[in-house]
Protein backbone atom coordinates (compact mmCIF):
# COMPACT_ATOMS: atom_id res chain seq x y z
CA UNK A 1 0.00 0.00 0.00
CA UNK A 2 1.26 3.48 -0.86
CA UNK A 3 2.10 5.76 2.03
CA UNK A 4 -0.27 8.72 2.39
CA UNK A 5 1.44 12.07 1.75
CA UNK A 6 0.09 15.31 3.21
CA UNK A 7 1.48 18.79 2.56
CA UNK A 8 1.44 21.43 5.26
CA UNK A 9 1.33 24.69 3.32
CA UNK A 10 2.91 27.83 4.72
CA UNK A 11 1.27 30.50 2.57
CA UNK A 12 2.48 33.75 4.13
CA UNK A 13 5.44 35.33 2.34
CA UNK A 14 5.40 38.65 4.21
CA UNK A 15 8.48 39.87 6.07
CA UNK A 16 8.18 39.17 9.79
CA UNK A 17 5.65 36.39 9.29
CA UNK A 18 4.70 34.27 12.31
CA UNK A 19 3.34 31.33 10.37
CA UNK A 20 6.72 29.58 10.09
CA UNK A 21 6.81 28.79 13.81
CA UNK A 22 3.24 27.51 13.69
CA UNK A 23 3.88 25.38 10.58
CA UNK A 24 7.01 23.89 12.16
CA UNK A 25 5.00 23.00 15.28
CA UNK A 26 2.20 21.41 13.23
CA UNK A 27 4.76 19.38 11.24
CA UNK A 28 6.44 18.19 14.46
CA UNK A 29 3.11 17.11 15.96
CA UNK A 30 1.94 15.42 12.76
CA UNK A 31 5.10 13.36 12.33
CA UNK A 32 4.14 11.26 15.35
CA UNK A 33 1.52 9.49 13.19
CA UNK A 34 2.40 6.22 11.48
CA UNK A 35 1.74 5.50 7.81
CA UNK A 36 1.67 9.15 6.75
CA UNK A 37 4.46 11.31 5.34
CA UNK A 38 4.14 15.05 5.98
CA UNK A 39 5.99 17.75 4.08
CA UNK A 40 6.23 21.46 4.79
CA UNK A 41 5.57 23.46 1.63
CA UNK A 42 6.75 27.05 2.10
CA UNK A 43 5.55 29.38 -0.66
CA UNK A 44 8.53 31.63 0.09
CA UNK A 45 10.63 28.95 -1.67
CA UNK A 46 8.70 29.43 -4.94
CA UNK A 47 9.10 32.48 -7.24
CA UNK A 48 5.44 33.48 -7.41
CA UNK A 49 4.34 36.51 -9.40
CA UNK A 50 1.03 38.32 -9.25
CA UNK A 51 -0.78 38.47 -12.59
CA UNK A 52 -3.28 41.11 -13.55
CA UNK A 53 -5.41 40.68 -16.65
NULUMSE-338154 format. One line per 5 residues: number of its first residue (from 1); for each residue x, y, z of N, C-alpha, C. Coordinates in Angstrom, 1 decimal. Layout:
<atoms>
NUM> X/Y/Z/X/Y/Z/X/Y/Z; ...
</atoms>
This chain:
<atoms>
1> 0.8/-1.2/0.0/0.0/0.0/0.0/0.9/1.2/0.0; 0.5/2.2/-0.8/1.3/3.5/-0.9/1.1/4.3/0.4; 2.2/4.9/0.9/2.1/5.8/2.0/1.4/7.1/1.7; 0.5/7.5/2.6/-0.3/8.7/2.4/0.7/9.9/2.6; 0.6/10.9/1.7/1.4/12.1/1.8/0.6/13.3/1.9
6> 0.9/14.1/2.9/0.1/15.3/3.2/1.0/16.5/3.3; 0.7/17.6/2.6/1.5/18.8/2.6/0.9/19.8/3.6; 1.8/20.3/4.4/1.4/21.4/5.3/1.9/22.7/4.6; 1.0/23.5/4.2/1.3/24.7/3.3/1.5/25.9/4.2; 2.6/26.6/4.1/2.9/27.8/4.7/2.8/28.9/3.6
11> 1.6/29.6/3.7/1.3/30.5/2.6/1.7/31.9/2.7; 2.1/32.4/3.9/2.5/33.8/4.1/3.9/34.0/3.6; 4.1/35.0/2.8/5.4/35.3/2.3/5.9/36.7/2.8; 5.1/37.3/3.7/5.4/38.6/4.2/6.6/38.6/5.1; 7.4/39.7/5.1/8.5/39.9/6.1/7.9/39.9/7.5
16> 8.6/39.2/8.4/8.2/39.2/9.8/7.0/38.2/10.1; 6.8/37.3/9.2/5.7/36.4/9.3/5.8/35.5/10.5; 4.7/35.1/11.1/4.7/34.3/12.3/4.3/32.8/12.0; 3.8/32.6/10.8/3.3/31.3/10.4/4.4/30.2/10.3; 5.7/30.6/10.2/6.7/29.6/10.1/6.8/28.8/11.4
21> 6.7/29.5/12.5/6.8/28.8/13.8/5.6/27.9/14.0; 4.4/28.3/13.6/3.2/27.5/13.7/3.3/26.3/12.8; 3.8/26.5/11.5/3.9/25.4/10.6/4.9/24.3/11.1; 6.0/24.8/11.6/7.0/23.9/12.2/6.4/23.1/13.3; 5.6/23.7/14.2/5.0/23.0/15.3/4.0/21.9/14.8
26> 3.2/22.3/13.8/2.2/21.4/13.2/2.9/20.2/12.6; 4.0/20.5/11.9/4.8/19.4/11.2/5.3/18.5/12.3; 5.9/19.0/13.4/6.4/18.2/14.5/5.4/17.3/15.1; 4.2/17.9/15.4/3.1/17.1/16.0/2.6/16.0/15.0; 2.5/16.4/13.7/1.9/15.4/12.8/2.9/14.2/12.5
31> 4.2/14.4/12.6/5.1/13.4/12.3/5.0/12.2/13.3; 4.3/12.4/14.4/4.1/11.3/15.4/3.2/10.2/14.8; 2.5/10.5/13.7/1.5/9.5/13.2/2.2/8.5/12.3; 1.8/7.3/12.3/2.4/6.2/11.5/1.6/6.1/10.2; 2.4/5.7/9.1/1.7/5.5/7.8/1.4/6.7/7.0
36> 1.9/7.9/7.5/1.7/9.2/6.7/3.0/9.9/6.7; 3.3/10.5/5.5/4.5/11.3/5.3/4.0/12.8/5.2; 4.5/13.6/6.0/4.1/15.0/6.0/5.3/15.8/5.4; 5.0/16.9/4.7/6.0/17.7/4.1/5.6/19.2/4.2; 6.5/20.0/4.7/6.2/21.5/4.8/6.5/22.1/3.4
41> 5.5/22.8/2.9/5.6/23.5/1.6/5.5/25.0/1.9; 6.6/25.6/1.8/6.8/27.0/2.1/6.7/27.8/0.8; 5.7/28.6/0.6/5.5/29.4/-0.7/6.7/30.4/-0.9; 7.4/30.7/0.2/8.5/31.6/0.1/9.6/31.0/-0.8; 9.6/29.7/-0.9/10.6/29.0/-1.7/10.3/28.9/-3.2
46> 9.1/29.5/-3.5/8.7/29.4/-4.9/8.6/30.9/-5.5; 9.1/31.1/-6.7/9.1/32.5/-7.2/7.7/32.8/-7.8; 6.8/33.2/-7.0/5.4/33.5/-7.4/5.3/34.9/-7.9; 4.6/35.2/-8.9/4.3/36.5/-9.4/2.8/36.7/-9.5; 2.4/38.0/-9.1/1.0/38.3/-9.2/0.8/38.6/-10.7
51> -0.4/38.2/-11.2/-0.8/38.5/-12.6/-2.1/39.3/-12.6; -2.1/40.3/-13.4/-3.3/41.1/-13.5/-3.7/41.0/-15.0; -5.0/40.8/-15.3/-5.4/40.7/-16.6/-6.0/42.0/-17.2
</atoms>
